[in-house]
Amino acid sequence: MVRSLKERLRARFNVSVAETGLHDVHDRAELTAALVASDGQRAETVVGQINHFVDENGRALVVRRTREEH
């Protein structure tokens, strides 16, 4: 399921996605998506679309979301 979600996020939103934590836990995964945008508003839009896509997917329970801006 994790691989499928990563591939769909990459294809649909043109973002980099990696499994970045919880490697030793069988029933959880930590995914990180990174993107570059021409402006902050575009980045916000894509992040919102990603969040909506994951929520509507129905195959994953999101426990926590965090954001870093640079």
C-alpha positions in Angstrom: 0.0 0.0 0.0 2.8 2.4 0.8 4.5 1.9 -2.5 1.3 2.4 -4.4 0.5 5.6 -2.5 4.0 7.0 -3.2 3.7 6.2 -6.9 0.3 7.8 -7.2 1.4 11.0 -5.4 4.5 11.3 -7.6 2.5 10.8 -10.8 -0.5 13.0 -9.9 1.3 15.9 -8.2 4.9 15.8 -9.6 6.4 15.7 -6.1 9.2 13.7 -4.6 7.9 11.2 -2.0 10.0 9.0 0.3 9.4 6.7 3.2 11.4 8.6 5.9 10.6 6.8 9.2 9.0 4.0 11.1 10.8 1.4 9.0 10.8 -1.1 11.8 7.0 -0.8 12.5 4.9 -3.2 10.6 1.6 -1.4 10.4 2.8 2.3 10.1 4.7 4.4 7.7 6.1 7.9 7.6 6.0 9.5 4.2 7.6 12.8 3.3 6.6 14.7 0.1 8.7 17.6 -1.2 7.9 20.1 -3.9 9.3 23.2 -5.5 6.9 25.8 -6.6 7.2 29.2 -8.3 5.4 30.9 -5.4 4.0 30.2 -2.0 0.3 30.2 -3.1 1.0 27.5 -5.7 2.8 25.4 -3.0 -0.1 25.8 -0.7 -2.5 24.7 -3.4 -0.5 21.5 -4.1 -0.1 20.7 -0.4 -3.9 21.0 0.0 -4.5 18.8 -3.0 -2.1 16.2 -1.7 -3.8 16.2 1.8 -7.2 15.9 0.2 -6.0 13.1 -2.1 -4.6 11.1 0.8 -7.7 11.7 3.0 -10.0 10.6 0.2 -7.9 7.6 -0.6 -9.5 5.7 2.3 -6.7 3.2 2.5 -4.6 5.1 5.0 -5.2 6.7 8.4 -3.3 9.9 8.8 -2.2 10.3 12.4 -0.1 13.5 12.1 0.9 16.0 9.5 3.8 18.4 9.8 5.2 21.1 7.5 8.5 22.8 7.0 8.9 25.9 4.9 12.2 27.1 3.6 
